[in-house]
Amino acid sequence: MEKHSLIRTVYLYIFAMLGLVLLTIGGVRFADMGLKAFVFTKADEEQRLYNKQPSFAPVSTDKLGSLASDSQTTLSESERQNIRQWLSDYKNWQEQKTNIDPVTAQRHRDASLNLALILIGLPLYLYHWATIKKDSKAKVQ
């Protein structure tokens, strides 16, 4: 009976600690998001810069370079079609990209994760800690 009680006690403390860790991680990450959004506003500028990178051209860079410098360069019909399609896709991509702020999108993903950590960690901690307190009171009486 004592072994069973020891295992149960260890289990309760481990899961109470796990819940507290999840709660702490979620809270710290929320604080980090708040600091980046309101105090250290330049912290995400590098991410914004990376997301402005254009896509790659559908033909080799040698041909594109020669197109710019030599009017005698010939392209096959499929290469011309690929370039037209790429230009069309690139314009569509630019239009769609202007509607999305990558930093805001990342913050929403982070907030979702942080809230999930808190929503899982809080009940996990509260339940196991309440059970520990109840067991402690029962042992005292």
N, CA, C and O atoms as CSV, one atom per row, in Angstrom:
chain,resi,resn,atom,element,x,y,z
A,1,MET,N,N,0.824,-1.197,0.000
A,1,MET,CA,C,0.000,0.000,0.000
A,1,MET,C,C,0.864,1.256,0.000
A,1,MET,O,O,0.530,2.242,-0.656
A,2,GLU,N,N,1.988,1.221,0.743
A,2,GLU,CA,C,2.876,2.381,0.813
A,2,GLU,C,C,3.521,2.654,-0.542
A,2,GLU,O,O,3.703,3.812,-0.916
A,3,LYS,N,N,3.871,1.597,-1.285
A,3,LYS,CA,C,4.473,1.760,-2.609
A,3,LYS,C,C,3.476,2.425,-3.552
A,3,LYS,O,O,3.837,3.316,-4.320
A,4,HIS,N,N,2.236,1.992,-3.491
A,4,HIS,CA,C,1.188,2.586,-4.329
A,4,HIS,C,C,1.014,4.061,-3.987
A,4,HIS,O,O,0.838,4.888,-4.882
A,5,SER,N,N,1.061,4.388,-2.736
A,5,SER,CA,C,0.910,5.769,-2.291
A,5,SER,C,C,2.091,6.624,-2.758
A,5,SER,O,O,1.906,7.777,-3.147
A,6,LEU,N,N,3.293,6.067,-2.721
A,6,LEU,CA,C,4.479,6.792,-3.168
A,6,LEU,C,C,4.420,7.058,-4.675
A,6,LEU,O,O,4.723,8.163,-5.124
A,7,ILE,N,N,4.035,6.054,-5.442
A,7,ILE,CA,C,3.925,6.214,-6.897
A,7,ILE,C,C,2.871,7.266,-7.229
A,7,ILE,O,O,3.076,8.107,-8.104
A,8,ARG,N,N,1.761,7.213,-6.535
A,8,ARG,CA,C,0.688,8.189,-6.779
A,8,ARG,C,C,1.156,9.601,-6.442
A,8,ARG,O,O,0.872,10.545,-7.180
A,9,THR,N,N,1.858,9.742,-5.351
A,9,THR,CA,C,2.365,11.054,-4.947
A,9,THR,C,C,3.361,11.595,-5.966
A,9,THR,O,O,3.303,12.765,-6.341
A,10,VAL,N,N,4.269,10.739,-6.407
A,10,VAL,CA,C,5.250,11.155,-7.418
A,10,VAL,C,C,4.534,11.554,-8.702
A,10,VAL,O,O,4.862,12.575,-9.308
A,11,TYR,N,N,3.559,10.751,-9.117
A,11,TYR,CA,C,2.777,11.061,-10.322
A,11,TYR,C,C,2.103,12.427,-10.196
A,11,TYR,O,O,2.176,13.247,-11.111
A,12,LEU,N,N,1.452,12.666,-9.069
A,12,LEU,CA,C,0.745,13.933,-8.877
A,12,LEU,C,C,1.696,15.128,-8.920
A,12,LEU,O,O,1.390,16.149,-9.536
A,13,TYR,N,N,2.842,14.999,-8.270
A,13,TYR,CA,C,3.795,16.111,-8.274
A,13,TYR,C,C,4.397,16.333,-9.662
A,13,TYR,O,O,4.604,17.475,-10.071
A,14,ILE,N,N,4.678,15.256,-10.384
A,14,ILE,CA,C,5.237,15.401,-11.740
A,14,ILE,C,C,4.250,16.113,-12.653
A,14,ILE,O,O,4.628,17.029,-13.383
A,15,PHE,N,N,2.995,15.701,-12.618
A,15,PHE,CA,C,2.026,16.324,-13.519
A,15,PHE,C,C,1.625,17.725,-13.064
A,15,PHE,O,O,1.281,18.565,-13.896
A,16,ALA,N,N,1.665,17.988,-11.774
A,16,ALA,CA,C,1.449,19.361,-11.309
A,16,ALA,C,C,2.592,20.249,-11.797
A,16,ALA,O,O,2.371,21.380,-12.231
A,17,MET,N,N,3.817,19.723,-11.721
A,17,MET,CA,C,4.966,20.476,-12.204
A,17,MET,C,C,4.898,20.672,-13.724
A,17,MET,O,O,5.225,21.749,-14.223
A,18,LEU,N,N,4.480,19.645,-14.454
A,18,LEU,CA,C,4.338,19.758,-15.908
A,18,LEU,C,C,3.315,20.836,-16.265
A,18,LEU,O,O,3.551,21.646,-17.162
A,19,GLY,N,N,2.199,20.846,-15.577
A,19,GLY,CA,C,1.194,21.880,-15.814
A,19,GLY,C,C,1.733,23.266,-15.522
A,19,GLY,O,O,1.461,24.212,-16.262
A,20,LEU,N,N,2.491,23.390,-14.453
A,20,LEU,CA,C,3.090,24.676,-14.100
A,20,LEU,C,C,4.120,25.110,-15.145
A,20,LEU,O,O,4.217,26.294,-15.468
A,21,VAL,N,N,4.882,24.160,-15.668
A,21,VAL,CA,C,5.864,24.470,-16.717
A,21,VAL,C,C,5.156,24.947,-17.979
A,21,VAL,O,O,5.562,25.945,-18.574
A,22,LEU,N,N,4.098,24.243,-18.399
A,22,LEU,CA,C,3.349,24.667,-19.586
A,22,LEU,C,C,2.751,26.055,-19.384
A,22,LEU,O,O,2.783,26.891,-20.288
A,23,LEU,N,N,2.222,26.288,-18.229
A,23,LEU,CA,C,1.648,27.593,-17.897
A,23,LEU,C,C,2.718,28.683,-17.939
A,23,LEU,O,O,2.484,29.771,-18.465
A,24,THR,N,N,3.873,28.389,-17.391
A,24,THR,CA,C,4.972,29.353,-17.384
A,24,THR,C,C,5.468,29.640,-18.795
A,24,THR,O,O,5.679,30.799,-19.153
A,25,ILE,N,N,5.654,28.602,-19.597
A,25,ILE,CA,C,6.124,28.797,-20.969
A,25,ILE,C,C,5.134,29.642,-21.756
A,25,ILE,O,O,5.532,30.580,-22.446
A,26,GLY,N,N,3.859,29.322,-21.660
A,26,GLY,CA,C,2.843,30.107,-22.362
A,26,GLY,C,C,2.827,31.553,-21.911
A,26,GLY,O,O,2.726,32.461,-22.736
A,27,GLY,N,N,2.923,31.775,-20.621
A,27,GLY,CA,C,2.934,33.143,-20.094
A,27,GLY,C,C,4.165,33.922,-20.523
A,27,GLY,O,O,4.068,35.096,-20.882
A,28,VAL,N,N,5.320,33.276,-20.489
A,28,VAL,CA,C,6.559,33.937,-20.903
A,28,VAL,C,C,6.504,34.284,-22.383
A,28,VAL,O,O,6.927,35.367,-22.785
A,29,ARG,N,N,5.987,33.373,-23.191
A,29,ARG,CA,C,5.901,33.647,-24.631
A,29,ARG,C,C,4.911,34.778,-24.914
A,29,ARG,O,O,5.151,35.591,-25.806
A,30,PHE,N,N,3.813,34.842,-24.177
A,30,PHE,CA,C,2.886,35.971,-24.333
A,30,PHE,C,C,3.570,37.284,-23.942
A,30,PHE,O,O,3.406,38.296,-24.623
A,31,ALA,N,N,4.328,37.269,-22.860
A,31,ALA,CA,C,5.055,38.476,-22.454
A,31,ALA,C,C,6.061,38.880,-23.532
A,31,ALA,O,O,6.219,40.065,-23.822
A,32,ASP,N,N,6.734,37.903,-24.119
A,32,ASP,CA,C,7.677,38.162,-25.209
A,32,ASP,C,C,6.975,38.802,-26.397
A,32,ASP,O,O,7.479,39.760,-26.982
A,33,MET,N,N,5.803,38.265,-26.755
A,33,MET,CA,C,5.038,38.847,-27.863
A,33,MET,C,C,4.648,40.288,-27.556
A,33,MET,O,O,4.766,41.161,-28.416
A,34,GLY,N,N,4.190,40.537,-26.350
A,34,GLY,CA,C,3.798,41.889,-25.970
A,34,GLY,C,C,4.966,42.858,-26.014
A,34,GLY,O,O,4.824,43.989,-26.480
A,35,LEU,N,N,6.124,42.419,-25.528
A,35,LEU,CA,C,7.302,43.281,-25.572
A,35,LEU,C,C,7.718,43.586,-27.008
A,35,LEU,O,O,8.072,44.720,-27.328
A,36,LYS,N,N,7.673,42.569,-27.873
A,36,LYS,CA,C,8.032,42.789,-29.280
A,36,LYS,C,C,7.032,43.705,-29.975
A,36,LYS,O,O,7.414,44.494,-30.839
A,37,ALA,N,N,5.775,43.608,-29.613
A,37,ALA,CA,C,4.743,44.403,-30.286
A,37,ALA,C,C,4.733,45.854,-29.816
A,37,ALA,O,O,4.473,46.754,-30.615
A,38,PHE,N,N,5.009,46.098,-28.535
A,38,PHE,CA,C,4.818,47.441,-27.999
A,38,PHE,C,C,6.092,48.143,-27.540
A,38,PHE,O,O,6.133,49.374,-27.528
A,39,VAL,N,N,7.123,47.410,-27.167
A,39,VAL,CA,C,8.339,48.045,-26.666
A,39,VAL,C,C,9.467,47.952,-27.695
A,39,VAL,O,O,10.016,48.968,-28.120
A,40,PHE,N,N,9.802,46.734,-28.085
A,40,PHE,CA,C,10.882,46.511,-29.045
A,40,PHE,C,C,10.278,46.312,-30.433
A,40,PHE,O,O,10.270,45.202,-30.964
A,41,THR,N,N,9.779,47.386,-31.005
A,41,THR,CA,C,9.006,47.293,-32.251
A,41,THR,C,C,9.860,46.948,-33.461
A,41,THR,O,O,9.314,46.536,-34.485
A,42,LYS,N,N,11.158,47.096,-33.385
A,42,LYS,CA,C,12.040,46.775,-34.515
A,42,LYS,C,C,12.540,45.330,-34.463
A,42,LYS,O,O,13.323,44.923,-35.320
A,43,ALA,N,N,12.108,44.561,-33.489
A,43,ALA,CA,C,12.607,43.198,-33.322
A,43,ALA,C,C,12.205,42.278,-34.470
A,43,ALA,O,O,12.883,41.282,-34.723
A,44,ASP,N,N,11.118,42.591,-35.165
A,44,ASP,CA,C,10.637,41.728,-36.239
A,44,ASP,C,C,10.947,42.267,-37.630
A,44,ASP,O,O,10.437,41.735,-38.616
A,45,GLU,N,N,11.768,43.305,-37.737
A,45,GLU,CA,C,12.056,43.897,-39.043
A,45,GLU,C,C,12.759,42.914,-39.976
A,45,GLU,O,O,12.494,42.907,-41.178
A,46,GLU,N,N,13.649,42.087,-39.435
A,46,GLU,CA,C,14.353,41.112,-40.266
A,46,GLU,C,C,13.371,40.124,-40.884
A,46,GLU,O,O,13.520,39.739,-42.044
A,47,GLN,N,N,12.379,39.717,-40.119
A,47,GLN,CA,C,11.364,38.804,-40.635
A,47,GLN,C,C,10.572,39.464,-41.758
A,47,GLN,O,O,10.252,38.814,-42.753
A,48,ARG,N,N,10.257,40.732,-41.611
A,48,ARG,CA,C,9.551,41.451,-42.675
A,48,ARG,C,C,10.399,41.507,-43.940
A,48,ARG,O,O,9.876,41.365,-45.045
A,49,LEU,N,N,11.704,41.712,-43.783
A,49,LEU,CA,C,12.601,41.791,-44.929
A,49,LEU,C,C,12.667,40.454,-45.655
A,49,LEU,O,O,12.625,40.418,-46.884
A,50,TYR,N,N,12.769,39.365,-44.919
A,50,TYR,CA,C,12.828,38.043,-45.550
A,50,TYR,C,C,11.562,37.741,-46.334
A,50,TYR,O,O,11.618,37.091,-47.378
A,51,ASN,N,N,10.435,38.201,-45.848
A,51,ASN,CA,C,9.176,37.902,-46.518
A,51,ASN,C,C,8.923,38.773,-47.739
A,51,ASN,O,O,7.946,38.555,-48.456
A,52,LYS,N,N,9.773,39.744,-47.990
A,52,LYS,CA,C,9.643,40.565,-49.188
A,52,LYS,C,C,10.483,40.032,-50.344
A,52,LYS,O,O,10.509,40.632,-51.418
A,53,GLN,N,N,11.161,38.925,-50.136
A,53,GLN,CA,C,12.029,38.356,-51.162
A,53,GLN,C,C,11.201,37.882,-52.351
A,53,GLN,O,O,10.234,37.143,-52.169
A,54,PRO,N,N,11.563,38.296,-53.570
A,54,PRO,CA,C,10.804,37.862,-54.752
A,54,PRO,C,C,11.092,36.405,-55.096
A,54,PRO,O,O,12.103,35.839,-54.682
A,55,SER,N,N,10.181,35.814,-55.862
A,55,SER,CA,C,10.373,34.426,-56.277
A,55,SER,C,C,11.390,34.358,-57.411
A,55,SER,O,O,11.802,35.389,-57.942
A,56,PHE,N,N,11.794,33.148,-57.780
A,56,PHE,CA,C,12.812,32.949,-58.799
A,56,PHE,C,C,12.208,32.936,-60.197
A,56,PHE,O,O,11.046,32.575,-60.384
A,57,ALA,N,N,13.017,33.336,-61.174
A,57,ALA,CA,C,12.586,33.363,-62.573
A,57,ALA,C,C,12.533,31.945,-63.137
A,57,ALA,O,O,13.259,31.073,-62.658
A,58,PRO,N,N,11.679,31.689,-64.159
A,58,PRO,CA,C,11.527,30.339,-64.687
A,58,PRO,C,C,12.615,29.924,-65.671
A,58,PRO,O,O,12.653,28.762,-66.075
A,59,VAL,N,N,13.491,30.827,-66.065
A,59,VAL,CA,C,14.584,30.481,-66.982
A,59,VAL,C,C,15.896,30.785,-66.287
A,59,VAL,O,O,15.929,31.447,-65.250
A,60,SER,N,N,16.980,30.291,-66.875
A,60,SER,CA,C,18.276,30.467,-66.231
A,60,SER,C,C,18.659,31.947,-66.179
A,60,SER,O,O,18.230,32.742,-67.015
A,61,THR,N,N,19.452,32.292,-65.208
A,61,THR,CA,C,19.868,33.684,-65.054
A,61,THR,C,C,20.774,34.119,-66.193
A,61,THR,O,O,20.836,35.307,-66.512
A,62,ASP,N,N,21.480,33.173,-66.812
A,62,ASP,CA,C,22.309,33.523,-67.968
A,62,ASP,C,C,21.444,34.059,-69.097
A,62,ASP,O,O,21.779,35.066,-69.722
A,63,LYS,N,N,20.323,33.378,-69.358
A,63,LYS,CA,C,19.436,33.828,-70.430
A,63,LYS,C,C,18.788,35.154,-70.077
A,63,LYS,O,O,18.635,36.018,-70.940
A,64,LEU,N,N,18.408,35.327,-68.820
A,64,LEU,CA,C,17.812,36.602,-68.423
A,64,LEU,C,C,18.823,37.735,-68.550
A,64,LEU,O,O,18.480,38.836,-68.978
A,65,GLY,N,N,20.079,37.459,-68.173
A,65,GLY,CA,C,21.122,38.469,-68.312
A,65,GLY,C,C,21.377,38.808,-69.763
A,65,GLY,O,O,21.578,39.971,-70.112
A,66,SER,N,N,21.370,37.794,-70.607
A,66,SER,CA,C,21.600,38.054,-72.031
A,66,SER,C,C,20.392,38.735,-72.661
A,66,SER,O,O,20.549,39.483,-73.625
A,67,LEU,N,N,19.202,38.498,-72.147
A,67,LEU,CA,C,18.017,39.191,-72.661
A,67,LEU,C,C,18.123,40.687,-72.419
A,67,LEU,O,O,17.720,41.495,-73.255
A,68,ALA,N,N,18.668,41.041,-71.272
A,68,ALA,CA,C,18.781,42.451,-70.940
A,68,ALA,C,C,19.841,43.148,-71.787
A,68,ALA,O,O,19.703,44.329,-72.105
A,69,SER,N,N,20.902,42.421,-72.154
A,69,SER,CA,C,22.000,43.064,-72.867
A,69,SER,C,C,21.988,42.821,-74.374
A,69,SER,O,O,22.599,43.583,-75.123
A,70,ASP,N,N,21.309,41.782,-74.826
A,70,ASP,CA,C,21.374,41.420,-76.245
A,70,ASP,C,C,19.968,41.262,-76.793
A,70,ASP,O,O,19.184,40.448,-76.303
A,71,SER,N,N,19.660,42.034,-77.800
A,71,SER,CA,C,18.324,41.937,-78.395
A,71,SER,C,C,18.223,40.782,-79.382
A,71,SER,O,O,17.135,40.492,-79.880
A,72,GLN,N,N,19.335,40.120,-79.673
A,72,GLN,CA,C,19.350,39.014,-80.634
A,72,GLN,C,C,19.091,37.652,-79.975
A,72,GLN,O,O,18.997,36.648,-80.680
A,73,THR,N,N,18.975,37.595,-78.678
A,73,THR,CA,C,18.753,36.332,-77.979
A,73,THR,C,C,17.377,35.795,-78.341
A,73,THR,O,O,16.381,36.519,-78.328
A,74,THR,N,N,17.349,34.513,-78.663
A,74,THR,CA,C,16.074,33.895,-79.022
A,74,THR,C,C,15.657,32.933,-77.923
A,74,THR,O,O,16.475,32.229,-77.331
A,75,LEU,N,N,14.391,32.930,-77.681
A,75,LEU,CA,C,13.807,32.018,-76.698
A,75,LEU,C,C,12.843,31.095,-77.414
A,75,LEU,O,O,12.200,31.476,-78.392
A,76,SER,N,N,12.756,29.892,-76.916
A,76,SER,CA,C,11.771,28.976,-77.486
A,76,SER,C,C,10.377,29.436,-77.062
A,76,SER,O,O,10.226,30.231,-76.134
A,77,GLU,N,N,9.381,28.930,-77.747
A,77,GLU,CA,C,8.007,29.327,-77.425
A,77,GLU,C,C,7.627,28.890,-76.004
A,77,GLU,O,O,6.915,29.606,-75.300
A,78,SER,N,N,8.099,27.730,-75.596
A,78,SER,CA,C,7.780,27.271,-74.237
A,78,SER,C,C,8.444,28.169,-73.187
A,78,SER,O,O,7.854,28.421,-72.136
A,79,GLU,N,N,9.668,28.658,-73.458
A,79,GLU,CA,C,10.323,29.572,-72.522
A,79,GLU,C,C,9.581,30.907,-72.454
A,79,GLU,O,O,9.445,31.489,-71.378
A,80,ARG,N,N,9.105,31.385,-73.590
A,80,ARG,CA,C,8.320,32.621,-73.598
A,80,ARG,C,C,7.029,32.444,-72.803
A,80,ARG,O,O,6.634,33.311,-72.023
A,81,GLN,N,N,6.384,31.302,-73.021
A,81,GLN,CA,C,5.153,31.023,-72.283
A,81,GLN,C,C,5.433,30.932,-70.781
A,81,GLN,O,O,4.661,31.433,-69.964
A,82,ASN,N,N,6.553,30.281,-70.431
A,82,ASN,CA,C,6.935,30.182,-69.014
A,82,ASN,C,C,7.189,31.558,-68.409
A,82,ASN,O,O,6.804,31.814,-67.268
A,83,ILE,N,N,7.834,32.445,-69.164
A,83,ILE,CA,C,8.102,33.797,-68.669
A,83,ILE,C,C,6.804,34.568,-68.491
A,83,ILE,O,O,6.624,35.255,-67.486
A,84,ARG,N,N,5.898,34.462,-69.458
A,84,ARG,CA,C,4.609,35.148,-69.333
A,84,ARG,C,C,3.833,34.625,-68.125
A,84,ARG,O,O,3.255,35.393,-67.357
A,85,GLN,N,N,3.835,33.301,-67.977
A,85,GLN,CA,C,3.138,32.703,-66.837
A,85,GLN,C,C,3.779,33.143,-65.521
A,85,GLN,O,O,3.081,33.464,-64.559
A,86,TRP,N,N,5.105,33.157,-65.488
A,86,TRP,CA,C,5.815,33.576,-64.280
A,86,TRP,C,C,5.495,35.025,-63.946
A,86,TRP,O,O,5.241,35.350,-62.786
A,87,LEU,N,N,5.503,35.906,-64.955
A,87,LEU,CA,C,5.178,37.311,-64.717
A,87,LEU,C,C,3.759,37.469,-64.177
A,87,LEU,O,O,3.508,38.261,-63.269
A,88,SER,N,N,2.840,36.702,-64.755
A,88,SER,CA,C,1.459,36.747,-64.279
A,88,SER,C,C,1.362,36.255,-62.836
A,88,SER,O,O,0.723,36.887,-61.996
A,89,ASP,N,N,2.002,35.122,-62.562
A,89,ASP,CA,C,1.999,34.574,-61.200
A,89,ASP,C,C,2.681,35.524,-60.222
A,89,ASP,O,O,2.235,35.681,-59.085
A,90,TYR,N,N,3.756,36.152,-60.665
A,90,TYR,CA,C,4.501,37.070,-59.803
A,90,TYR,C,C,3.658,38.293,-59.453
A,90,TYR,O,O,3.672,38.749,-58.309
A,91,LYS,N,N,2.932,38.821,-60.422
A,91,LYS,CA,C,2.058,39.969,-60.153
A,91,LYS,C,C,0.946,39.585,-59.181
A,91,LYS,O,O,0.627,40.341,-58.263
A,92,ASN,N,N,0.355,38.401,-59.390
A,92,ASN,CA,C,-0.683,37.927,-58.460
A,92,ASN,C,C,-0.118,37.746,-57.054
A,92,ASN,O,O,-0.757,38.103,-56.064
A,93,TRP,N,N,1.084,37.189,-56.982
A,93,TRP,CA,C,1.728,36.956,-55.690
A,93,TRP,C,C,1.979,38.281,-54.977
A,93,TRP,O,O,1.749,38.398,-53.774
A,94,GLN,N,N,2.456,39.287,-55.731
A,94,GLN,CA,C,2.707,40.595,-55.128
A,94,GLN,C,C,1.419,41.218,-54.598
A,94,GLN,O,O,1.415,41.809,-53.518
A,95,GLU,N,N,0.329,41.092,-55.349
A,95,GLU,CA,C,-0.951,41.643,-54.898
A,95,GLU,C,C,-1.433,40.949,-53.628
A,95,GLU,O,O,-1.892,41.601,-52.690
A,96,GLN,N,N,-1.325,39.623,-53.605
A,96,GLN,CA,C,-1.746,38.877,-52.417
A,96,GLN,C,C,-0.838,39.183,-51.232
A,96,GLN,O,O,-1.299,39.262,-50.093
A,97,LYS,N,N,0.437,39.352,-51.501
A,97,LYS,CA,C,1.412,39.585,-50.446
A,97,LYS,C,C,1.185,40.933,-49.759
A,97,LYS,O,O,1.453,41.076,-48.566
A,98,THR,N,N,0.693,41.918,-50.509
A,98,THR,CA,C,0.461,43.230,-49.901
A,98,THR,C,C,-0.685,43.196,-48.893
A,98,THR,O,O,-0.760,44.054,-48.014
A,99,ASN,N,N,-1.575,42.214,-49.012
A,99,ASN,CA,C,-2.713,42.107,-48.098
A,99,ASN,C,C,-2.364,41.408,-46.790
A,99,ASN,O,O,-3.156,41.421,-45.848
A,100,ILE,N,N,-1.182,40.799,-46.726
A,100,ILE,CA,C,-0.801,40.015,-45.547
A,100,ILE,C,C,0.437,40.627,-44.910
A,100,ILE,O,O,1.447,40.851,-45.578
A,101,ASP,N,N,0.348,40.895,-43.616
A,101,ASP,CA,C,1.526,41.318,-42.863
A,101,ASP,C,C,2.126,40.059,-42.235
A,101,ASP,O,O,1.505,39.453,-41.362
A,102,PRO,N,N,3.328,39.656,-42.670
A,102,PRO,CA,C,3.897,38.397,-42.174
A,102,PRO,C,C,4.146,38.397,-40.671
A,102,PRO,O,O,4.037,37.354,-40.027
A,103,VAL,N,N,4.472,39.534,-40.115
A,103,VAL,CA,C,4.737,39.599,-38.673
A,103,VAL,C,C,3.444,39.410,-37.888
A,103,VAL,O,O,3.425,38.709,-36.876
A,104,THR,N,N,2.368,40.035,-38.351
A,104,THR,CA,C,1.074,39.855,-37.687
A,104,THR,C,C,0.625,38.403,-37.783
A,104,THR,O,O,0.113,37.840,-36.816
A,105,ALA,N,N,0.820,37.800,-38.954
A,105,ALA,CA,C,0.453,36.393,-39.120
A,105,ALA,C,C,1.255,35.504,-38.171
A,105,ALA,O,O,0.705,34.582,-37.568
A,106,GLN,N,N,2.556,35.782,-38.037
A,106,GLN,CA,C,3.389,34.997,-37.126
A,106,GLN,C,C,2.958,35.213,-35.680
A,106,GLN,O,O,2.956,34.274,-34.884
A,107,ARG,N,N,2.597,36.435,-35.341
A,107,ARG,CA,C,2.134,36.709,-33.971
A,107,ARG,C,C,0.843,35.959,-33.674
A,107,ARG,O,O,0.647,35.475,-32.559
A,108,HIS,N,N,-0.028,35.863,-34.653
A,108,HIS,CA,C,-1.270,35.109,-34.447
A,108,HIS,C,C,-0.963,33.628,-34.239
A,108,HIS,O,O,-1.571,32.982,-33.386
A,109,ARG,N,N,-0.019,33.086,-35.020
A,109,ARG,CA,C,0.369,31.682,-34.820
A,109,ARG,C,C,0.972,31.485,-33.433
A,109,ARG,O,O,0.661,30.512,-32.746
A,110,ASP,N,N,1.837,32.417,-33.026
A,110,ASP,CA,C,2.447,32.322,-31.698
A,110,ASP,C,C,1.400,32.440,-30.592
A,110,ASP,O,O,1.444,31.707,-29.604
A,111,ALA,N,N,0.464,33.364,-30.766
A,111,ALA,CA,C,-0.585,33.540,-29.757
A,111,ALA,C,C,-1.432,32.282,-29.630
A,111,ALA,O,O,-1.827,31.900,-28.529
A,112,SER,N,N,-1.707,31.644,-30.754
A,112,SER,CA,C,-2.473,30.402,-30.731
A,112,SER,C,C,-1.734,29.326,-29.935
A,112,SER,O,O,-2.336,28.636,-29.112
A,113,LEU,N,N,-0.443,29.186,-30.179
A,113,LEU,CA,C,0.354,28.199,-29.453
A,113,LEU,C,C,0.423,28.538,-27.964
A,113,LEU,O,O,0.266,27.663,-27.113
A,114,ASN,N,N,0.657,29.803,-27.659
A,114,ASN,CA,C,0.771,30.217,-26.257
A,114,ASN,C,C,-0.529,29.998,-25.500
A,114,ASN,O,O,-0.525,29.528,-24.362
A,115,LEU,N,N,-1.630,30.337,-26.134
A,115,LEU,CA,C,-2.927,30.132,-25.493
A,115,LEU,C,C,-3.197,28.644,-25.287
A,115,LEU,O,O,-3.753,28.246,-24.263
A,116,ALA,N,N,-2.804,27.827,-26.257
A,116,ALA,CA,C,-2.970,26.376,-26.103
A,116,ALA,C,C,-2.148,25.863,-24.923
A,116,ALA,O,O,-2.627,25.035,-24.149
A,117,LEU,N,N,-0.918,26.346,-24.781
A,117,LEU,CA,C,-0.092,25.932,-23.641
A,117,LEU,C,C,-0.752,26.305,-22.317
A,117,LEU,O,O,-0.758,25.515,-21.373
A,118,ILE,N,N,-1.299,27.498,-22.255
A,118,ILE,CA,C,-1.948,27.948,-21.020
A,118,ILE,C,C,-3.233,27.164,-20.768
A,118,ILE,O,O,-3.506,26.765,-19.636
A,119,LEU,N,N,-4.025,26.942,-21.824
A,119,LEU,CA,C,-5.292,26.219,-21.654
A,119,LEU,C,C,-5.081,24.764,-21.257
A,119,LEU,O,O,-5.935,24.181,-20.590
A,120,ILE,N,N,-3.977,24.175,-21.649
A,120,ILE,CA,C,-3.668,22.804,-21.229
A,120,ILE,C,C,-2.971,22.813,-19.871
A,120,ILE,O,O,-3.293,22.003,-19.002
A,121,GLY,N,N,-2.030,23.713,-19.687
A,121,GLY,CA,C,-1.236,23.735,-18.458
A,121,GLY,C,C,-2.019,24.121,-17.220
A,121,GLY,O,O,-1.809,23.547,-16.152
A,122,LEU,N,N,-2.918,25.086,-17.346
A,122,LEU,CA,C,-3.656,25.565,-16.171
A,122,LEU,C,C,-4.536,24.483,-15.546
A,122,LEU,O,O,-4.415,24.237,-14.346
A,123,PRO,N,N,-5.421,23.825,-16.309
A,123,PRO,CA,C,-6.231,22.779,-15.669
A,123,PRO,C,C,-5.395,21.595,-15.180
A,123,PRO,O,O,-5.700,20.986,-14.154
A,124,LEU,N,N,-4.331,21.277,-15.934
A,124,LEU,CA,C,-3.456,20.182,-15.520
A,124,LEU,C,C,-2.845,20.497,-14.160
A,124,LEU,O,O,-2.833,19.647,-13.269
A,125,TYR,N,N,-2.349,21.689,-14.002
A,125,TYR,CA,C,-1.755,22.103,-12.735
A,125,TYR,C,C,-2.804,22.169,-11.624
A,125,TYR,O,O,-2.608,21.612,-10.544
A,126,LEU,N,N,-3.911,22.847,-11.894
A,126,LEU,CA,C,-4.928,23.041,-10.852
A,126,LEU,C,C,-5.499,21.715,-10.357
A,126,LEU,O,O,-5.680,21.530,-9.153
A,127,TYR,N,N,-5.781,20.798,-11.270
A,127,TYR,CA,C,-6.352,19.513,-10.865
A,127,TYR,C,C,-5.367,18.732,-9.992
A,127,TYR,O,O,-5.721,18.251,-8.916
A,128,HIS,N,N,-4.135,18.614,-10.471
A,128,HIS,CA,C,-3.175,17.807,-9.725
A,128,HIS,C,C,-2.786,18.475,-8.401
A,128,HIS,O,O,-2.572,17.788,-7.402
A,129,TRP,N,N,-2.693,19.794,-8.389
A,129,TRP,CA,C,-2.352,20.467,-7.140
A,129,TRP,C,C,-3.494,20.362,-6.134
A,129,TRP,O,O,-3.258,20.191,-4.938
A,130,ALA,N,N,-4.724,20.464,-6.617
A,130,ALA,CA,C,-5.874,20.301,-5.721
A,130,ALA,C,C,-5.902,18.885,-5.146
A,130,ALA,O,O,-6.222,18.694,-3.973
A,131,THR,N,N,-5.570,17.902,-5.966
A,131,THR,CA,C,-5.524,16.519,-5.484
A,131,THR,C,C,-4.428,16.354,-4.438
A,131,THR,O,O,-4.627,15.669,-3.435
A,132,ILE,N,N,-3.286,16.969,-4.661
A,132,ILE,CA,C,-2.187,16.906,-3.686
A,132,ILE,C,C,-2.619,17.539,-2.362
A,132,ILE,O,O,-2.369,16.977,-1.296
A,133,LYS,N,N,-3.262,18.701,-2.426
A,133,LYS,CA,C,-3.718,19.371,-1.202
A,133,LYS,C,C,-4.754,18.526,-0.466
A,133,LYS,O,O,-4.734,18.437,0.761
A,134,LYS,N,N,-5.661,17.908,-1.225
A,134,LYS,CA,C,-6.687,17.069,-0.604
A,134,LYS,C,C,-6.047,15.865,0.079
A,134,LYS,O,O,-6.436,15.501,1.189
A,135,ASP,N,N,-5.059,15.241,-0.582
A,135,ASP,CA,C,-4.359,14.104,0.017
A,135,ASP,C,C,-3.570,14.520,1.260
A,135,ASP,O,O,-3.497,13.774,2.237
A,136,SER,N,N,-2.989,15.704,1.213
A,136,SER,CA,C,-2.223,16.193,2.369
A,136,SER,C,C,-3.130,16.419,3.572
A,136,SER,O,O,-2.768,16.084,4.699
A,137,LYS,N,N,-4.308,16.985,3.332
A,137,LYS,CA,C,-5.263,17.195,4.420
A,137,LYS,C,C,-5.743,15.864,4.988
A,137,LYS,O,O,-5.926,15.731,6.198
A,138,ALA,N,N,-5.946,14.877,4.115
A,138,ALA,CA,C,-6.413,13.569,4.569
A,138,ALA,C,C,-5.350,12.882,5.425
A,138,ALA,O,O,-5.687,12.196,6.390
A,139,LYS,N,N,-4.075,13.059,5.086
A,139,LYS,CA,C,-2.996,12.449,5.861
A,139,LYS,C,C,-2.860,13.101,7.234
A,139,LYS,O,O,-2.540,12.428,8.214
A,140,VAL,N,N,-3.100,14.399,7.303
A,140,VAL,CA,C,-2.981,15.124,8.569
A,140,VAL,C,C,-4.079,14.689,9.529
A,140,VAL,O,O,-3.837,14.560,10.729
A,141,GLN,N,N,-5.269,14.464,9.020
A,141,GLN,CA,C,-6.398,14.099,9.883
A,141,GLN,C,C,-6.338,12.674,10.192
A,141,GLN,O,O,-7.198,12.161,10.908
